[in-house]
Amino acid sequence: MFNFLIRKDVRKILKRKDSDAGERGRALEDLRASLFNELRSLEGARRQQQWLCGPAAALTFNFVVAVSIIFMNKLVLKNVGFQFPILLTFIHYVVSWLLMAILNACSILPASPAKSSRSSTLFALGFVMALSTGLANVSLKYNSVGFYQMSKIAVTPSIVLAEFLLYKKKVSFSKVLALTVVSIGVAVATVTDLQFHLFGACVALAWIVPSAVNKILWSSLQQQENWTALALMWKTTPITLFFLVTLIPWLDPPGVLSFNWNFINTSAIVMSAFLGFLLQWSGALALGATSAISHVVLGQFKTCVILLGNYYLFVSNPGMTSICGAFTAIAGMTIYTYLNLKQQPTKSPSRQASLLPKSKLSKENSGGAHDGNFGRESV
């Protein structure tokens, strides 16, 4: 038996089998490394984001999170009695930054583009994020939800004008009519709840321009400069935190240290902060997959759904005028969505297959190992 094993031809066969096993082991390692690089690299992360979060999925994700955080923030500001809207926004962004730091430490956070945007653009985005989110919470504190929604109507023409001035982007006449119907419907739906404070009205007016610029920058940086949502959040969140700290003494009342930081209150604030991270992420995904105007229309759709849901589920009667306005706004949103879908180009059916990189092992199994091209990734 020993003489048989030491024969020259038998030793060649055993070496070839060992070589094949080693080659397959290296191929498996290459496959694991290429899959990791596909998730970690910029282009791979963008392809994963576009495949997993298309326009419908991103808008649905943002809608569900936005409705959830409305009720959670109402619980924090009213039931818990945390009357510090800017500080609450600051806590939201701190938790978001900590969660992204964990992802970055685990090498899961996508990389930034090789040709990064100008620092002034990122600085401007962080600044308008602080203003838009902070002033929005202050407006909700002093004004009714109806007046808050009425002020959001002015964001739509602001975005159209700003995109035309900055990017020469034009909106078709049919879309302008659909957006006009949406704005009129939301105005009629919320006209019965127009309670506001003078200071709150000034804050709402000051919020319109930063909100419009914020949505435009988020959308353009992702679509034109190849940023992913999480990578852009990671870069701009420290800037946003800095400006929120400067806003706290001006817009928040004193007495935060005397607040009852018990377990229940703290848990509610932390849950609100976690939803705030999901809201920021889902909003960035929606803006990257669609446009700034579509994101505003989604916010108005959310208002109409909440109003109609209270009417049908909780027997809350806002009046026939508000109900008709809500249905009118939803009709306008349906037309606007239909016009957007008509303009979308047809997508390749083999989109999912292009996400997975090719490896040595897959080429060996398909018989393509004889050409000597190993480890090539599909683009």
Residue frames relative to the residue before (quaternion, step in Angstrom):
aa qw qx qy qz dx dy dz
M 1.0000 0.0000 0.0000 0.0000 0.00 0.00 0.00
F 0.6571 0.5110 -0.3053 0.4624 3.58 1.01 -0.85
N 0.6400 0.5239 -0.3190 0.4627 3.57 1.05 -0.82
F 0.6274 0.5337 -0.3392 0.4543 3.59 1.08 -0.69
L 0.6805 0.5023 -0.2948 0.4447 3.61 0.95 -0.86
I 0.7194 0.4338 -0.2667 0.4724 3.60 1.06 -0.63
R 0.4011 0.6938 -0.4991 0.3298 3.58 1.20 0.19
K 0.6088 -0.6160 0.3701 0.3360 3.55 -1.10 0.84
D 0.6903 0.4809 -0.2966 0.4519 3.59 0.87 -0.88
V 0.6347 0.5179 -0.3337 0.4665 3.61 1.08 -0.71
R 0.6423 0.5193 -0.3266 0.4596 3.59 1.01 -0.77
K 0.6192 0.5356 -0.3431 0.4604 3.60 1.06 -0.66
I 0.6510 0.5149 -0.3180 0.4583 3.56 0.99 -0.87
L 0.6682 0.4979 -0.3058 0.4605 3.59 0.91 -0.89
K 0.6487 0.5083 -0.3266 0.4627 3.60 0.98 -0.77
R 0.6489 0.5159 -0.3286 0.4525 3.56 1.02 -0.81
K 0.6421 0.5099 -0.3254 0.4709 3.59 1.03 -0.75
D 0.6417 0.5039 -0.3316 0.4737 3.58 1.00 -0.78
S 0.6406 0.5248 -0.3234 0.4578 3.56 1.02 -0.80
D 0.6487 0.5102 -0.3170 0.4674 3.58 0.99 -0.84
A 0.6544 0.5058 -0.3184 0.4632 3.60 0.96 -0.84
G 0.6593 0.5006 -0.3139 0.4649 3.56 1.00 -0.80
E 0.6360 0.5303 -0.3280 0.4547 3.55 1.04 -0.78
R 0.6672 0.4854 -0.3040 0.4762 3.58 0.97 -0.80
G 0.6234 0.5278 -0.3450 0.4624 3.59 1.06 -0.65
R 0.6581 0.4896 -0.3067 0.4828 3.55 1.02 -0.82
A 0.6213 0.5414 -0.3416 0.4518 3.57 1.11 -0.70
L 0.6410 0.5111 -0.3253 0.4714 3.59 1.03 -0.75
E 0.6378 0.5109 -0.3279 0.4740 3.57 1.03 -0.77
D 0.6414 0.5177 -0.3243 0.4640 3.59 1.01 -0.79
L 0.6394 0.5295 -0.3259 0.4523 3.56 1.04 -0.79
R 0.6557 0.4977 -0.3117 0.4745 3.57 0.96 -0.88
A 0.6684 0.4992 -0.3069 0.4580 3.59 0.93 -0.86
S 0.6694 0.4945 -0.3127 0.4578 3.57 0.96 -0.83
L 0.6308 0.5147 -0.3389 0.4715 3.60 1.06 -0.68
F 0.6371 0.5123 -0.3318 0.4707 3.58 1.02 -0.76
N 0.6668 0.4917 -0.3030 0.4709 3.57 0.94 -0.88
E 0.6076 0.5602 -0.3529 0.4387 3.58 1.10 -0.65
L 0.6956 0.4410 -0.2685 0.4997 3.57 1.07 -0.73
R 0.7082 0.4751 -0.2620 0.4518 3.58 1.03 -0.80
S 0.6592 0.5234 -0.3237 0.4321 3.61 0.98 -0.79
L 0.6561 -0.5437 0.3650 0.3751 3.53 -1.27 0.48
E 0.7098 0.4547 -0.2792 0.4597 3.57 0.76 -1.03
G 0.6421 0.5177 -0.3283 0.4603 3.58 1.02 -0.76
A 0.6556 0.5037 -0.3114 0.4685 3.58 0.96 -0.84
R 0.6457 0.5119 -0.3276 0.4623 3.60 1.01 -0.75
R 0.6519 0.5029 -0.3240 0.4660 3.59 0.98 -0.80
Q 0.6398 0.5123 -0.3245 0.4721 3.59 1.01 -0.79
Q 0.6562 0.5104 -0.3140 0.4587 3.59 0.95 -0.88
Q 0.6813 0.4859 -0.2968 0.4600 3.60 0.91 -0.88
W 0.6743 0.4912 -0.3028 0.4608 3.59 1.03 -0.72
L 0.7292 0.4295 -0.2425 0.4743 3.58 0.87 -0.97
C 0.7974 0.2002 -0.0813 0.5635 3.59 1.00 -0.80
G 0.0300 -0.7878 0.6133 -0.0473 3.51 0.12 1.31
P 0.7635 -0.3727 0.2375 0.4708 3.60 -1.22 0.00
A 0.6864 0.4855 -0.2987 0.4516 3.61 0.84 -0.95
A 0.6828 0.4829 -0.2937 0.4630 3.59 0.88 -0.94
A 0.6628 0.5100 -0.3143 0.4493 3.61 0.93 -0.86
L 0.6753 0.4835 -0.2985 0.4701 3.59 0.92 -0.88
T 0.6409 0.5145 -0.3268 0.4666 3.61 1.02 -0.76
F 0.6330 0.5314 -0.3163 0.4656 3.57 0.97 -0.90
N 0.6847 0.4796 -0.2821 0.4707 3.58 0.88 -0.95
F 0.6343 0.5390 -0.3313 0.4443 3.59 1.00 -0.78
V 0.6783 0.4908 -0.2972 0.4590 3.61 0.84 -0.98
V 0.6813 0.4808 -0.2946 0.4668 3.60 0.89 -0.92
A 0.6500 0.5283 -0.3263 0.4382 3.61 0.96 -0.83
V 0.6510 0.4936 -0.3198 0.4799 3.59 0.97 -0.80
S 0.6528 0.5255 -0.3175 0.4437 3.60 0.98 -0.84
I 0.7053 0.4632 -0.2887 0.4525 3.58 0.86 -0.88
I 0.5372 0.6013 -0.4137 0.4228 3.61 1.17 -0.40
F 0.7111 0.4394 -0.2594 0.4838 3.57 0.83 -0.99
M 0.6448 0.5124 -0.3358 0.4571 3.60 1.01 -0.70
N 0.6729 0.4755 -0.3068 0.4765 3.62 0.92 -0.81
K 0.6008 0.5383 -0.3580 0.4703 3.57 1.12 -0.62
L 0.6316 0.5219 -0.3207 0.4753 3.58 1.05 -0.78
V 0.6825 0.4896 -0.2930 0.4569 3.60 0.92 -0.92
L 0.7356 0.4404 -0.2446 0.4530 3.60 0.83 -0.98
K 0.7553 0.3755 -0.2037 0.4970 3.59 1.02 -0.74
N 0.7735 0.3628 -0.2056 0.4773 3.60 0.49 -1.18
V 0.7089 0.4261 -0.2616 0.4974 3.58 0.89 -0.92
G 0.3512 -0.7734 0.4629 0.2535 3.58 1.14 -0.61
F 0.3802 0.7087 -0.5008 0.3199 3.59 1.12 0.64
Q 0.0602 -0.8606 0.5051 -0.0269 3.58 0.09 1.34
F 0.5307 0.6049 -0.4098 0.4296 3.56 0.97 0.89
P 0.1416 -0.8592 0.4835 0.0897 3.62 0.36 1.19
I 0.6624 0.4882 -0.3286 0.4636 3.62 0.96 -0.74
L 0.6403 0.5100 -0.3221 0.4755 3.58 1.01 -0.77
L 0.6199 0.5290 -0.3418 0.4681 3.59 1.05 -0.71
T 0.6386 0.5053 -0.3189 0.4850 3.59 1.02 -0.77
F 0.6295 0.5339 -0.3268 0.4603 3.58 1.03 -0.82
I 0.6474 0.5067 -0.3164 0.4734 3.61 0.97 -0.84
H 0.6017 0.5614 -0.3494 0.4480 3.59 1.03 -0.77
Y 0.7265 0.4392 -0.2521 0.4645 3.58 0.80 -1.00
V 0.5940 0.5464 -0.3717 0.4588 3.60 1.11 -0.55
V 0.6605 0.4874 -0.3047 0.4831 3.59 0.91 -0.90
S 0.6293 0.5295 -0.3374 0.4581 3.61 0.99 -0.79
W 0.6731 0.4922 -0.3026 0.4617 3.58 0.92 -0.89
L 0.6407 0.5182 -0.3297 0.4607 3.61 1.00 -0.75
L 0.6536 0.5011 -0.3188 0.4691 3.60 0.96 -0.81
M 0.6686 0.4763 -0.3051 0.4827 3.59 0.98 -0.77
A 0.6010 0.5447 -0.3627 0.4588 3.61 1.11 -0.58
I 0.6242 0.5190 -0.3350 0.4784 3.60 1.06 -0.71
L 0.6519 0.5029 -0.3145 0.4724 3.59 0.96 -0.85
N 0.6564 0.5082 -0.3083 0.4646 3.57 1.01 -0.78
A 0.6461 0.5147 -0.3182 0.4651 3.59 1.02 -0.76
C 0.6985 0.4333 -0.2544 0.5095 3.58 1.16 -0.63
S 0.4404 -0.7208 0.4280 0.3215 3.60 1.34 0.16
I 0.4387 0.6782 -0.4660 0.3611 3.57 1.06 0.79
L 0.5839 0.5952 -0.3749 0.4052 3.58 1.13 -0.58
P 0.4626 -0.6923 0.4673 0.2972 3.64 -0.76 0.96
A 0.5282 -0.6373 0.4674 0.3103 3.53 -1.20 0.63
S 0.5357 -0.5961 0.4902 0.3427 3.54 -1.31 0.37
P 0.6323 -0.5233 0.3848 0.4222 3.61 -1.16 0.36
A 0.5777 -0.5940 0.4302 0.3581 3.58 -1.13 0.70
K 0.7314 0.2577 -0.1701 0.6080 3.55 1.05 -0.80
S 0.1698 -0.8466 0.4993 0.0714 3.52 0.20 1.33
S 0.5991 -0.5650 0.4312 0.3685 3.53 -1.26 0.46
R 0.6383 -0.5139 0.4004 0.4101 3.52 -1.27 0.31
S 0.5620 -0.6233 0.4268 0.3370 3.56 -1.03 0.78
S 0.6060 0.5595 -0.3598 0.4362 3.59 1.10 -0.60
T 0.6356 0.5215 -0.3320 0.4624 3.60 1.07 -0.70
L 0.6654 0.4845 -0.2979 0.4835 3.59 0.94 -0.88
F 0.6290 0.5250 -0.3306 0.4685 3.58 1.04 -0.76
A 0.6537 0.5049 -0.3130 0.4687 3.60 0.96 -0.85
L 0.6478 0.5154 -0.3253 0.4571 3.60 0.98 -0.79
G 0.6580 0.4985 -0.3134 0.4694 3.59 0.93 -0.83
F 0.6450 0.5257 -0.3182 0.4543 3.58 1.04 -0.76
V 0.7129 0.4341 -0.2726 0.4785 3.61 0.81 -0.94
M 0.5679 0.5655 -0.3919 0.4518 3.61 1.16 -0.42
A 0.6507 0.5078 -0.3152 0.4683 3.57 0.96 -0.86
L 0.6825 0.4842 -0.2930 0.4625 3.58 0.92 -0.88
S 0.6990 0.4918 -0.2963 0.4263 3.60 0.78 -0.99
T 0.7169 0.4290 -0.2688 0.4794 3.61 0.82 -0.91
G 0.6672 0.5070 -0.3092 0.4497 3.58 0.95 -0.83
L 0.6959 0.4595 -0.2773 0.4771 3.59 0.85 -0.95
A 0.5925 0.5633 -0.3730 0.4386 3.61 1.10 -0.57
N 0.6802 0.4712 -0.2955 0.4775 3.60 0.92 -0.84
V 0.6240 0.5180 -0.3439 0.4733 3.60 1.07 -0.67
S 0.6365 0.5273 -0.3219 0.4617 3.59 1.02 -0.80
L 0.6564 0.4999 -0.3104 0.4720 3.59 0.98 -0.79
K 0.6269 0.5437 -0.3469 0.4372 3.59 1.08 -0.62
Y 0.7812 0.3591 -0.1774 0.4790 3.60 0.87 -0.94
N 0.7624 0.3355 -0.1857 0.5212 3.62 1.11 -0.59
S 0.5615 -0.5651 0.4727 0.3767 3.53 -1.31 0.25
V 0.6529 -0.5073 0.3820 0.4129 3.56 -1.29 0.34
G 0.6206 0.5638 -0.3402 0.4258 3.58 1.05 -0.74
F 0.6821 0.4618 -0.2935 0.4852 3.58 0.90 -0.88
Y 0.6028 0.5556 -0.3502 0.4531 3.58 1.09 -0.69
Q 0.6766 0.4750 -0.2890 0.4828 3.58 0.96 -0.84
M 0.6102 0.5402 -0.3563 0.4570 3.59 1.06 -0.68
S 0.6588 0.4933 -0.3185 0.4704 3.60 0.99 -0.76
K 0.6189 0.5501 -0.3502 0.4379 3.61 1.10 -0.59
I 0.5441 0.6095 -0.4120 0.4033 3.61 1.16 -0.45
A 0.6528 0.5291 -0.3185 0.4388 3.59 1.03 -0.75
V 0.5423 0.6193 -0.4111 0.3915 3.61 1.20 -0.30
T 0.6224 0.5807 -0.3485 0.3924 3.60 1.00 -0.80
P 0.7152 0.3957 -0.2903 0.4976 3.68 0.68 -0.86
S 0.5844 0.5700 -0.3789 0.4360 3.61 1.13 -0.51
I 0.6554 0.4993 -0.3072 0.4761 3.59 1.00 -0.83
V 0.6409 0.5257 -0.3273 0.4536 3.59 0.93 -0.88
L 0.6810 0.4821 -0.2869 0.4707 3.59 0.92 -0.91
A 0.6773 0.4959 -0.3023 0.4516 3.59 0.89 -0.91
E 0.6623 0.4946 -0.3172 0.4648 3.62 0.95 -0.79
F 0.6308 0.5149 -0.3400 0.4705 3.58 1.09 -0.62
L 0.6895 0.4758 -0.2871 0.4644 3.60 0.93 -0.85
L 0.7407 0.4271 -0.2337 0.4630 3.59 0.94 -0.86
Y 0.8343 0.1865 -0.0472 0.5167 3.57 0.85 -0.99
K 0.4093 -0.7214 0.4596 0.3175 3.60 1.29 0.07
K 0.3588 0.7406 -0.4834 0.2986 3.56 1.12 0.71
K 0.1690 -0.8095 0.5599 0.0507 3.55 -0.71 1.14
V 0.2909 -0.7279 0.5986 0.1647 3.55 -1.23 0.64
S 0.4886 -0.6791 0.4624 0.2936 3.57 -0.88 0.96
F 0.6391 -0.5547 0.3788 0.3747 3.54 -1.23 0.52
S 0.6327 0.5338 -0.3363 0.4491 3.60 1.03 -0.74
K 0.6526 0.4939 -0.3191 0.4779 3.60 1.05 -0.72
V 0.6075 0.5441 -0.3534 0.4582 3.58 1.06 -0.71
L 0.6472 0.5060 -0.3193 0.4725 3.61 0.98 -0.80
A 0.6569 0.5070 -0.3156 0.4603 3.59 0.94 -0.86
L 0.6656 0.4876 -0.3032 0.4767 3.61 0.96 -0.84
T 0.6122 0.5371 -0.3505 0.4625 3.60 1.09 -0.62
V 0.6366 0.5141 -0.3206 0.4772 3.58 1.00 -0.82
V 0.6393 0.5225 -0.3242 0.4617 3.60 0.99 -0.85
S 0.6774 0.4975 -0.2986 0.4521 3.60 0.84 -0.94
I 0.6552 0.4969 -0.3154 0.4736 3.59 0.95 -0.84
G 0.6573 0.5213 -0.3146 0.4441 3.59 0.94 -0.85
V 0.6656 0.4829 -0.3053 0.4802 3.59 0.95 -0.86
A 0.6326 0.5311 -0.3376 0.4514 3.59 1.00 -0.77
V 0.6709 0.4775 -0.2956 0.4842 3.60 0.95 -0.85
A 0.6590 0.5279 -0.3158 0.4327 3.59 0.98 -0.81
T 0.7769 0.3389 -0.1751 0.5010 3.60 1.04 -0.73
V 0.4223 0.7439 -0.4497 0.2571 3.60 1.24 0.01
T 0.6493 0.5298 -0.3217 0.4408 3.60 1.16 -0.50
D 0.7358 0.3587 -0.2077 0.5355 3.60 1.28 -0.12
L 0.3122 0.7697 -0.4917 0.2613 3.56 0.81 1.04
Q 0.2331 0.7532 -0.5680 0.2360 3.56 0.53 1.22
F 0.1332 0.8043 -0.5656 0.1244 3.57 -0.69 1.02
H 0.3906 -0.6664 0.5958 0.2200 3.47 -1.42 0.45
L 0.5973 -0.5884 0.3891 0.3816 3.61 -1.01 0.69
F 0.6642 0.4792 -0.3013 0.4883 3.58 0.93 -0.88
G 0.6475 0.5205 -0.3152 0.4587 3.57 1.02 -0.81
A 0.6328 0.5206 -0.3349 0.4652 3.59 1.04 -0.72
C 0.6423 0.5109 -0.3234 0.4709 3.60 1.00 -0.75
V 0.6384 0.5143 -0.3219 0.4736 3.57 1.04 -0.79
A 0.6447 0.5235 -0.3212 0.4551 3.60 0.98 -0.84
L 0.6586 0.4927 -0.3115 0.4759 3.59 0.98 -0.78
A 0.6635 0.4964 -0.3033 0.4705 3.59 1.01 -0.77
W 0.6288 0.5617 -0.3274 0.4264 3.59 1.19 -0.51
I 0.5636 0.6588 -0.3897 0.3105 3.63 1.05 -0.68
V 0.7157 0.4597 -0.2738 0.4488 3.61 0.70 -1.05
P 0.6707 0.4693 -0.3345 0.4670 3.70 0.79 -0.78
S 0.6274 0.5368 -0.3464 0.4452 3.59 1.03 -0.70
A 0.6654 0.4980 -0.3054 0.4648 3.58 0.93 -0.87
V 0.6739 0.4872 -0.2955 0.4703 3.59 0.90 -0.92
N 0.6107 0.5630 -0.3421 0.4393 3.59 1.03 -0.77
K 0.6950 0.4668 -0.2789 0.4705 3.60 0.83 -0.96
I 0.6442 0.5244 -0.3282 0.4498 3.59 0.98 -0.79
L 0.6787 0.4905 -0.2973 0.4587 3.59 0.90 -0.91
W 0.6348 0.5263 -0.3358 0.4552 3.59 0.94 -0.81
S 0.6924 0.4788 -0.2817 0.4605 3.56 0.89 -0.92
S 0.7085 0.4714 -0.2804 0.4440 3.61 0.80 -0.96
L 0.6518 0.5208 -0.3333 0.4392 3.63 0.93 -0.78
Q 0.6838 0.4670 -0.2953 0.4766 3.60 1.02 -0.70
Q 0.7429 0.4283 -0.2365 0.4569 3.58 0.89 -0.89
Q 0.7789 0.3475 -0.1807 0.4898 3.60 1.01 -0.71
E 0.7872 0.2868 -0.1558 0.5232 3.61 1.09 -0.59
N 0.5248 -0.7214 0.3613 0.2713 3.58 1.27 0.60
W 0.3460 0.7074 -0.5380 0.3009 3.60 0.99 0.76
T 0.3092 -0.6829 0.6155 0.2434 3.54 -1.27 0.48
A 0.6749 -0.5230 0.3320 0.4009 3.55 -1.22 0.49
L 0.7120 0.4578 -0.2746 0.4561 3.61 0.77 -1.02
A 0.6419 0.5206 -0.3376 0.4505 3.61 0.96 -0.76
L 0.6702 0.4843 -0.3006 0.4753 3.59 0.98 -0.79
M 0.6165 0.5296 -0.3397 0.4734 3.58 1.07 -0.68
W 0.6488 0.5338 -0.3134 0.4426 3.58 0.99 -0.86
K 0.6903 0.4834 -0.2772 0.4615 3.58 1.00 -0.80
T 0.7777 0.3953 -0.1921 0.4495 3.59 0.90 -0.88
T 0.5319 0.6619 -0.4114 0.3313 3.63 1.12 -0.46
P 0.6477 0.5003 -0.3610 0.4470 3.70 0.83 -0.70
I 0.6274 0.5209 -0.3409 0.4678 3.61 1.04 -0.70
T 0.6447 0.5207 -0.3126 0.4642 3.57 0.98 -0.87
L 0.6450 0.5216 -0.3251 0.4541 3.60 0.94 -0.84
F 0.6331 0.5401 -0.3390 0.4387 3.59 0.95 -0.81
F 0.7167 0.4377 -0.2661 0.4732 3.60 0.83 -0.92
L 0.5989 0.5426 -0.3741 0.4550 3.61 1.10 -0.52
V 0.6137 0.5419 -0.3497 0.4554 3.60 1.04 -0.72
T 0.6755 0.4841 -0.2985 0.4694 3.59 0.99 -0.78
L 0.6670 0.5055 -0.3070 0.4531 3.63 1.14 -0.52
I 0.5425 0.6598 -0.4000 0.3322 3.61 1.12 -0.59
P 0.7015 0.4564 -0.3192 0.4447 3.70 0.71 -0.84
W 0.6939 0.4988 -0.2809 0.4368 3.61 1.11 -0.59
L 0.8170 0.2873 -0.1148 0.4867 3.59 0.93 -0.86
D 0.6781 0.4455 -0.3041 0.4992 3.63 1.19 -0.28
P 0.4660 -0.6629 0.4966 0.3111 3.61 -1.04 0.68
P 0.5538 -0.5943 0.4463 0.3754 3.61 -1.18 0.35
G 0.6182 0.5906 -0.3988 0.3317 3.55 -1.30 0.23
V 0.3527 0.7549 -0.4986 0.2389 3.61 1.15 0.32
L 0.6414 0.5337 -0.3335 0.4389 3.59 1.08 -0.64
S 0.6730 0.4786 -0.2992 0.4780 3.59 1.16 -0.45
F 0.4454 0.6819 -0.4679 0.3430 3.60 1.22 0.06
N 0.4784 -0.6765 0.4896 0.2717 3.57 -1.10 0.80
W 0.0874 -0.8241 0.5597 0.0057 3.58 -0.07 1.33
N 0.1523 0.7873 -0.5809 0.1401 3.59 0.53 1.12
F 0.7405 -0.4384 0.2715 0.4309 3.57 -1.31 0.13
I 0.6718 0.5042 -0.3105 0.4451 3.60 0.89 -0.90
N 0.6775 0.4870 -0.2940 0.4662 3.59 0.88 -0.92
T 0.6636 0.4972 -0.3064 0.4675 3.57 0.94 -0.87
S 0.6385 0.5272 -0.3316 0.4520 3.59 0.99 -0.79
A 0.6435 0.5141 -0.3239 0.4656 3.59 1.00 -0.79
I 0.6574 0.5000 -0.3098 0.4711 3.61 0.98 -0.81
V 0.6548 0.5002 -0.3163 0.4700 3.60 0.97 -0.83
M 0.6365 0.5124 -0.3311 0.4719 3.61 1.01 -0.75
S 0.6282 0.5182 -0.3251 0.4809 3.56 1.04 -0.78
A 0.6531 0.5126 -0.3162 0.4589 3.59 1.00 -0.80
F 0.6399 0.5127 -0.3309 0.4671 3.60 1.00 -0.75
L 0.6423 0.4920 -0.3141 0.4968 3.58 1.02 -0.76
G 0.6034 0.5549 -0.3526 0.4513 3.58 1.13 -0.61
F 0.6278 0.5127 -0.3329 0.4818 3.59 1.06 -0.71
L 0.6629 0.4917 -0.3047 0.4753 3.59 0.94 -0.87
L 0.6347 0.5251 -0.3337 0.4583 3.59 1.04 -0.73
Q 0.6598 0.4968 -0.3115 0.4699 3.59 0.92 -0.86
W 0.6729 0.4937 -0.2969 0.4640 3.59 0.93 -0.88
S 0.6893 0.4694 -0.2894 0.4698 3.59 0.85 -0.95
G 0.6273 0.5291 -0.3377 0.4609 3.59 1.07 -0.68
A 0.6479 0.5036 -0.3139 0.4775 3.58 1.04 -0.80
L 0.6387 0.5157 -0.3276 0.4677 3.59 1.01 -0.76
A 0.6619 0.5039 -0.3082 0.4614 3.57 0.96 -0.87
L 0.6688 0.4875 -0.3032 0.4724 3.60 0.96 -0.81
G 0.6604 0.4983 -0.3115 0.4675 3.59 1.07 -0.65
A 0.7135 0.4486 -0.2593 0.4717 3.58 1.09 -0.69
T 0.7818 0.2617 -0.1467 0.5466 3.61 1.12 -0.57
S 0.5726 -0.5449 0.4384 0.4277 3.58 -0.54 -1.18
A 0.6788 -0.4883 0.3535 0.4192 3.56 -1.29 0.23
I 0.6559 0.5089 -0.3211 0.4558 3.60 0.98 -0.82
S 0.6399 0.5263 -0.3298 0.4525 3.61 0.95 -0.81
H 0.6431 0.5177 -0.3263 0.4604 3.58 1.05 -0.73
V 0.6343 0.5077 -0.3316 0.4796 3.60 1.04 -0.69
V 0.6385 0.5195 -0.3227 0.4672 3.59 0.99 -0.84
L 0.6152 0.5367 -0.3439 0.4640 3.60 1.06 -0.71
G 0.6504 0.5139 -0.3204 0.4585 3.60 0.97 -0.79
Q 0.6607 0.4823 -0.3121 0.4832 3.59 1.02 -0.71
F 0.6052 0.5415 -0.3465 0.4695 3.58 1.11 -0.64
K 0.6099 0.5554 -0.3361 0.4545 3.57 1.06 -0.77
T 0.6504 0.5185 -0.3152 0.4569 3.59 0.95 -0.85
C 0.6715 0.4949 -0.2994 0.4631 3.57 0.91 -0.90
V 0.6465 0.5150 -0.3254 0.4593 3.59 0.98 -0.80
I 0.6459 0.5077 -0.3238 0.4693 3.60 0.96 -0.82
L 0.6548 0.5144 -0.3155 0.4552 3.58 0.94 -0.87
L 0.7006 0.4444 -0.2732 0.4868 3.59 0.87 -0.92
G 0.6237 0.5402 -0.3471 0.4458 3.60 1.05 -0.67
N 0.6372 0.5089 -0.3276 0.4771 3.60 1.00 -0.75
Y 0.6554 0.5207 -0.3128 0.4488 3.58 1.05 -0.76
Y 0.7609 0.3924 -0.2115 0.4715 3.60 0.82 -0.97
L 0.7512 0.4018 -0.2226 0.4741 3.60 0.98 -0.78
F 0.8116 0.2517 -0.1038 0.5169 3.60 0.92 -0.87
V 0.4320 -0.7386 0.4319 0.2853 3.59 1.29 0.41
S 0.3508 0.6967 -0.5336 0.3268 3.56 0.92 0.96
N 0.1846 -0.8243 0.5312 0.0652 3.58 -0.50 1.22
P 0.1385 -0.8162 0.5554 0.0789 3.63 -0.23 1.19
G 0.6289 -0.5091 0.3465 0.4746 3.58 1.25 -0.17
M 0.5860 -0.6046 0.4129 0.3473 3.55 -1.12 0.70
T 0.5963 0.5735 -0.3677 0.4247 3.61 1.08 -0.64
S 0.6806 0.4783 -0.2927 0.4715 3.59 0.88 -0.90
I 0.6425 0.5221 -0.3298 0.4537 3.60 0.98 -0.80
C 0.6574 0.4926 -0.3098 0.4788 3.61 0.93 -0.83
G 0.6346 0.5246 -0.3287 0.4626 3.58 1.03 -0.74
A 0.6431 0.5217 -0.3254 0.4566 3.59 1.00 -0.80
F 0.6704 0.4811 -0.3037 0.4763 3.59 0.92 -0.87
T 0.6195 0.5338 -0.3434 0.4619 3.60 1.05 -0.68
A 0.6544 0.5046 -0.3102 0.4700 3.58 0.95 -0.87
I 0.6548 0.5025 -0.3200 0.4652 3.61 0.93 -0.83
A 0.6163 0.5303 -0.3486 0.4663 3.61 1.05 -0.68
G 0.6558 0.5014 -0.3071 0.4734 3.59 0.97 -0.83
M 0.6420 0.5141 -0.3213 0.4694 3.60 1.03 -0.78
T 0.6258 0.5366 -0.3383 0.4538 3.58 1.03 -0.74
I 0.6586 0.4950 -0.3060 0.4772 3.57 0.95 -0.87
Y 0.6504 0.5148 -0.3207 0.4573 3.60 0.94 -0.85
T 0.6480 0.5073 -0.3163 0.4719 3.60 0.98 -0.83
Y 0.6417 0.5225 -0.3242 0.4584 3.59 0.97 -0.83
L 0.6599 0.4980 -0.3119 0.4682 3.60 0.95 -0.82
N 0.6391 0.5137 -0.3303 0.4675 3.61 1.05 -0.68
L 0.6634 0.5075 -0.3070 0.4562 3.58 0.95 -0.86
K 0.6207 0.5459 -0.3474 0.4426 3.59 1.06 -0.63
Q 0.7097 0.4653 -0.2553 0.4634 3.59 1.08 -0.69
Q 0.5464 0.6241 -0.4095 0.3797 3.61 1.21 -0.26
P 0.4211 -0.6983 0.5100 0.2737 3.62 -0.90 0.85
T 0.5698 -0.5804 0.4524 0.3657 3.55 -1.22 0.49
K 0.3129 -0.7690 0.5354 0.1550 3.56 -0.97 0.89
S 0.5919 -0.5942 0.4188 0.3480 3.52 -1.18 0.63
P 0.4507 -0.7070 0.4660 0.2827 3.62 -0.88 0.88
S 0.6883 0.4709 -0.2815 0.4746 3.58 1.18 -0.42
R 0.2190 0.8263 -0.4955 0.1539 3.55 1.14 0.68
Q 0.6686 0.5121 -0.3120 0.4398 3.55 0.96 -0.87
A 0.6458 0.5419 -0.3343 0.4214 3.56 0.97 -0.79
S 0.6578 0.5295 -0.3142 0.4338 3.57 1.08 -0.68
L 0.5739 0.6079 -0.3861 0.3900 3.61 1.22 -0.25
L 0.7102 0.4555 -0.2619 0.4685 3.59 1.08 -0.68
P 0.3819 -0.7346 0.5078 0.2381 3.60 -0.73 0.97
K 0.4581 -0.6643 0.5146 0.2900 3.54 -1.15 0.61
S 0.1558 -0.7962 0.5812 0.0626 3.56 -1.07 0.73
K 0.6935 -0.4477 0.3545 0.4392 3.52 -1.31 0.10
L 0.6621 0.5327 -0.3145 0.4230 3.54 0.92 -0.94
S 0.6718 0.4884 -0.3076 0.4644 3.58 0.91 -0.89
K 0.6629 0.4939 -0.3190 0.4636 3.59 1.03 -0.70
E 0.6184 0.5291 -0.3574 0.4583 3.58 1.06 -0.61
N 0.6750 0.4990 -0.2987 0.4540 3.55 0.95 -0.91
S 0.7119 0.4301 -0.2596 0.4908 3.60 1.11 -0.62
G 0.5543 -0.6466 0.3751 0.3661 3.57 1.28 0.10
G 0.5624 0.6297 -0.3810 0.3768 3.58 1.22 0.21
A 0.4434 0.7190 -0.4474 0.2937 3.58 1.20 0.32
H 0.5885 0.6220 -0.3704 0.3599 3.55 1.18 -0.28
D 0.6337 0.5531 -0.3524 0.4102 3.60 1.18 -0.31
G 0.5098 -0.6990 0.3920 0.3129 3.59 1.28 -0.06
N 0.5833 0.5545 -0.3918 0.4459 3.63 1.23 0.06
F 0.0325 0.8175 -0.5703 0.0739 3.57 -0.16 1.28
G 0.8447 0.2726 -0.1627 0.4310 3.52 -1.32 0.51
R 0.4157 0.7050 -0.4984 0.2859 3.60 1.15 0.30
E 0.3074 -0.7562 0.5536 0.1649 3.59 -0.95 0.91
S 0.4291 -0.6715 0.5341 0.2825 3.53 -1.11 0.69
V 0.3174 -0.7542 0.5501 0.1667 3.55 -1.09 0.72
